[in-house]
Amino acid sequence: MLLANITPYADIDPLEEAEWIIEGLIQKGGVNFIAGAPKSHKSFLRKFLVASALSGTTVFEQFPVRTKVTNVLTLIIEDRKAWERRTMDSMFDALGYVGSPPIGICKPFGFHLNNPAHMKQLIALVKRENYDLVTLDPLIEFHSANENESSEMNAVTGKLHELAQYTTVLVVHHSGKNLSKPGEQQKSVEDSLRGSSALGGAASVTVELQRIGLSASHKLRVSAKEAESLDDIKLVLDIGDTWTWALDGPLVPGRLRSYILGHPGLTTNDLARRLGKRKDSIVAMLKELETAGTVKKVDGSRQRREYFAI
């Protein structure tokens, strides 16, 4: 019965918070997107997030793993399985992961999310094998809808949310051609998803990856429905033997302020733990930022002294 799962209003806990695989980047039981232009290394970011989630490694020194995944299903079309493994092996080595990663890789040519029979097979597989993370790369290969038609894409996003009732979903998608030009006001992260606005509206989290020229430097923006968004994280892709990501440069006061902007209300202990830094170094940078008037300290509950960006 379609309307069987009805919860009385009084039984809903208004203080319940969203659960995360990777806090701020992959919402547990959500539909999460990675968007970017062709050759912006979206697939490498997808692999790195999966490897980080499996290894329990904090991502970019900012996003902690809250729920380790135990079984991953990867649906790809464009890349070879050997290339998928070779690059991920390098990432696992760099992250110190030991053992055989619990990842199943499939190239389901002709599979469409908007085909009821195909979706029935996928959900049955997810339930049978207990996959707690499913990745699709790229989205265009997994539907037969017109991306610019809201009604058709609503059918696709509806199926993604149906799948998310049984697992967490991570989708790689191309960005649109209408991205902001230099000198123009920057468009929202959700607007970076190519096609109908139904895609941005359906996303629990959207991560936009922009490559800076042809270099290894990239810019990351994040928008989430139940977490603070982040506007500008600079990343570098190590394109040597490790195929892994790192923040562009050491932690400095400016980057600390950017983190506080996206994660307001944290104490010095919170910041030191999340960023993996010594508390005294965090305190020194906070004093510098307070003096500059770019962060402020507020007395919170339970004698907490919380920091906010100005």
Number of C-alpha atoms within 10 A of each C-alpha: 4 4 5 6 7 6 8 7 8 7 7 9 8 8 6 7 9 13 16 19 27 25 19 27 26 30 26 23 22 25 26 25 31 26 30 24 20 12 11 21 17 24 22 18 19 19 21 22 23 27 26 25 23 23 18 19 20 20 21 16 15 19 18 22 23 18 16 17 22 14 17 23 21 20 22 23 19 10 11 10 13 9 10 16 14 12 17 21 18 18 24 24 13 15 19 12 17 9 7 8 16 12 18 12 14 13 15 12 11 12 17 20 24 21 15 11 11 14 18 12 10 15 18 13 13 19 12 9 12 15 22 21 25 23 22 22 23 19 20 17 19 21 18 16 18 13 19 13 13 16 13 17 23 20 16 25 20 16 17 23 19 14 22 21 13 19 22 25 25 30 21 24 26 23 22 15 11 11 17 12 9 7 6 8 8 11 12 16 24 24 21 27 29 22 20 19 18 22 24 21 15 22 24 23 27 32 28 26 25 22 21 14 9 9 9 16 19 22 18 18 18 24 24 20 15 13 18 15 20 20 17 15 17 18 21 18 20 13 10 8 10 18 20 23 22 15 19 16 10 8 15 11 17 12 16 19 21 16 21 22 19 19 19 15 19 19 20 19 17 13 22 17 15 15 21 12 14 13 15 12 13 20 16 11 17 21 15 14 19 15 11 10 11 15 20 17 17 15 12 13 8 6 8 14 16 19 24 19 20 12
